[in-house]
Amino acid sequence: MNKKLSYILRLAICLCVLLSAGWGYVLFGHTLMPGWIPLCIAGLFAIATLGIYRRWAWFTGSSRKAANIVCHLLCTASLGYGLFLSSNYYGRDKDTPQETAAVLLDKHSENQERRNRIGRHRYQTTHVQKYYIEAAFENGLIKTLDVSRAQYKAAHGDTLRLILEKGMWGFPIIEVMLIKNKV
C-alpha cells in the first residue's frame, strides 16, 4: 500500500475513533442510564468482532498479536460506544414525550480557565463558570446534569420537571428540563 494513502487512512481512523467516543460522551449526558451499560455494550461489540484482529496489522505496522488485539479492542469499543448512544438518541420516539420528576440533591460549579491567543506571544485568560446539579429520579438513578446559571439557582430539594422521549433501545432521552420550587 502506498505510504501516503496508509498515513491518510490511519489518520482518518484515529479521527473517527476520537469523534465517536467524544460524541458518545456528549450524548450520554442527555441519556438517563447507568454509566456501565454503554461501556458493556461497547466491550461486547469489541469482543464479538475480535476474530478480525489480524486485519489491524497494516494499521499498527506490527505483526505482534498483542498490539493488534489492543488496537482492535480500543478502536471497535469506542466506535461501538458512539454507535450505541447515537442510535438510541437519533432513533428516539418524538411522538410520545413523557413528563417525569426528579429531586435536586446537590449542586456544584467549576471555574474553568480558557486561554485565547490574541497576538504573537500574547494570550488572554478568561474564566468560564460551569454549573452542575445532581438529581435523583423516580427509578433510583442519580445523575449529574449540566445546567444553565438560571437552573443552577434552584435550592436543594426542589423538583426538576423533565420531558423525556423514549430512545431506540428503550433508554430515555432528556428533551427539556424545568425547575419547580418546593411546595
C-alpha positions as CSV (number, residue, x, y, z in Angstrom):
1,M,0.0,0.0,0.0
2,N,1.2,3.5,-0.8
3,K,2.8,5.2,2.3
4,K,0.8,8.4,1.8
5,L,-2.5,6.5,1.5
6,S,-1.6,4.4,4.5
7,Y,-0.9,7.6,6.5
8,I,-4.2,9.2,5.4
9,L,-6.2,6.0,6.4
10,R,-4.5,5.8,9.8
11,L,-5.3,9.5,10.4
12,A,-8.9,9.0,9.3
13,I,-9.4,6.0,11.5
14,C,-7.9,7.8,14.6
15,L,-10.2,10.8,13.9
16,C,-13.3,8.6,13.6
17,V,-12.5,6.8,16.8
18,L,-11.9,10.0,18.7
19,L,-15.1,11.7,17.3
20,S,-17.2,8.6,18.0
21,A,-16.0,8.4,21.6
22,G,-16.5,12.2,22.1
23,W,-19.9,12.3,20.5
24,G,-20.9,9.3,22.6
25,Y,-19.8,11.1,25.8
26,V,-21.9,14.1,24.8
27,L,-25.0,12.0,24.1
28,F,-24.6,10.1,27.4
29,G,-25.1,13.4,29.1
30,H,-28.6,13.6,27.6
31,T,-29.5,10.0,28.3
32,L,-30.9,8.5,31.5
33,M,-29.0,5.3,32.0
34,P,-26.3,4.0,34.3
35,G,-22.7,4.5,33.0
36,W,-21.9,0.8,32.9
37,I,-24.5,-0.1,30.3
38,P,-22.9,1.7,27.2
39,L,-19.4,0.6,28.4
40,C,-20.6,-3.1,28.5
41,I,-22.3,-2.8,25.1
42,A,-19.0,-1.3,23.6
43,G,-17.0,-4.1,25.2
44,L,-19.3,-6.8,23.8
45,F,-19.1,-5.2,20.4
46,A,-15.3,-5.3,20.6
47,I,-15.2,-8.9,21.8
48,A,-17.8,-10.0,19.2
49,T,-15.5,-8.7,16.4
50,L,-12.3,-10.0,18.0
51,G,-11.9,-12.6,15.2
52,I,-10.7,-9.9,12.7
53,Y,-7.9,-8.5,14.9
54,R,-5.3,-9.7,12.3
55,R,-6.6,-7.0,9.9
56,W,-5.2,-4.3,12.1
57,A,-1.6,-5.3,11.3
58,W,-1.5,-2.7,8.5
59,F,-2.7,0.0,10.9
60,T,-0.2,-0.8,13.7
61,G,2.6,-1.7,11.4
62,S,3.3,-4.7,13.6
63,S,2.7,-8.4,13.2
64,R,2.6,-8.8,17.0
65,K,-0.6,-10.4,18.2
66,A,-0.9,-8.3,21.4
67,A,-0.5,-5.0,19.6
68,N,-3.2,-5.8,17.1
69,I,-5.6,-7.1,19.7
70,V,-5.2,-4.0,21.8
71,C,-5.7,-1.7,18.8
72,H,-8.8,-3.7,17.8
73,L,-10.3,-3.5,21.2
74,L,-9.8,0.2,21.7
75,C,-10.9,1.2,18.2
76,T,-14.0,-1.0,18.0
77,A,-15.1,-0.4,21.6
78,S,-15.1,3.4,21.1
79,L,-16.9,3.0,17.7
80,G,-19.4,0.7,19.4
81,Y,-19.9,3.2,22.3
82,G,-20.6,6.0,19.9
83,L,-22.8,3.9,17.6
84,F,-24.9,2.6,20.5
85,L,-25.6,6.0,22.1
86,S,-26.1,7.7,18.7
87,S,-28.7,5.1,17.6
88,N,-30.5,5.4,20.9
89,Y,-30.6,9.2,20.6
90,Y,-31.4,9.6,16.9
91,G,-33.8,6.7,16.8
92,R,-35.9,8.2,19.6
93,D,-39.7,8.3,19.5
94,K,-40.6,12.1,19.3
95,D,-44.3,11.5,19.1
96,T,-44.9,10.3,22.7
97,P,-43.0,12.5,25.2
98,Q,-43.3,11.7,28.9
99,E,-43.1,14.0,31.8
100,T,-41.2,12.8,34.9
101,A,-40.0,14.4,38.2
102,A,-36.6,14.3,39.9
103,V,-35.4,15.7,43.2
104,L,-32.4,18.1,43.3
105,L,-29.9,16.5,45.6
106,D,-26.7,18.6,45.2
107,K,-25.2,21.3,43.1
108,H,-21.7,22.5,42.4
109,S,-19.9,24.8,40.0
110,E,-16.5,24.7,38.4
111,N,-14.4,27.6,37.3
112,Q,-12.6,26.8,34.1
113,E,-9.8,28.9,32.6
114,R,-9.6,29.4,28.8
115,R,-6.6,30.9,27.1
116,N,-7.2,32.8,23.9
117,R,-4.4,33.8,21.7
118,I,-4.7,37.5,20.9
119,G,-1.4,38.1,19.2
120,R,2.1,36.7,18.7
121,H,3.3,35.5,22.1
122,R,0.2,37.1,23.7
123,Y,-2.5,35.2,25.4
124,Q,-5.6,36.3,27.3
125,T,-7.1,34.2,30.1
126,T,-10.9,34.2,30.6
127,H,-12.7,32.4,33.3
128,V,-15.8,30.4,32.5
129,Q,-18.2,29.1,35.1
130,K,-19.8,25.6,34.5
131,Y,-22.8,24.6,36.6
132,Y,-23.8,21.1,37.5
133,I,-26.7,19.6,39.5
134,E,-27.1,16.1,40.9
135,A,-30.7,14.8,40.6
136,A,-32.4,11.6,41.9
137,F,-35.0,10.1,39.6
138,E,-38.1,8.0,40.5
139,N,-36.4,4.8,39.4
140,G,-33.5,5.3,41.8
141,L,-31.0,6.6,39.3
142,I,-28.8,9.5,40.4
143,K,-27.3,11.6,37.5
144,T,-25.2,14.7,37.3
145,L,-26.6,17.1,34.8
146,D,-25.0,20.2,33.1
147,V,-27.4,23.1,33.5
148,S,-27.6,26.9,32.9
149,R,-27.0,29.5,35.5
150,A,-30.7,30.2,35.9
151,Q,-31.4,26.5,36.6
152,Y,-28.5,26.3,39.0
153,K,-30.1,28.9,41.3
154,A,-32.7,26.4,42.4
155,A,-32.5,25.3,46.1
156,H,-31.7,21.8,47.4
157,G,-34.8,19.7,47.5
158,D,-36.5,21.5,44.6
159,T,-38.3,19.4,42.0
160,L,-37.0,19.1,38.4
161,R,-39.6,18.6,35.8
162,L,-38.2,16.7,32.8
163,I,-39.7,16.0,29.4
164,L,-38.3,12.6,28.3
165,E,-38.5,10.8,24.9
166,K,-38.0,7.0,24.7
167,G,-34.8,6.2,22.8
168,M,-34.5,3.4,20.2
169,W,-33.1,1.0,22.7
170,G,-35.6,2.0,25.5
171,F,-33.3,4.4,27.4
172,P,-35.0,7.8,28.0
173,I,-33.5,11.0,26.4
174,I,-33.8,14.3,28.2
175,E,-35.5,16.7,25.9
176,V,-36.5,19.7,28.2
177,M,-35.6,20.4,31.9
178,L,-37.6,22.8,34.0
179,I,-37.2,23.6,37.7
180,K,-40.2,23.9,40.1
181,N,-39.9,25.2,43.6
182,K,-40.8,23.2,46.7
183,V,-44.5,23.2,47.6
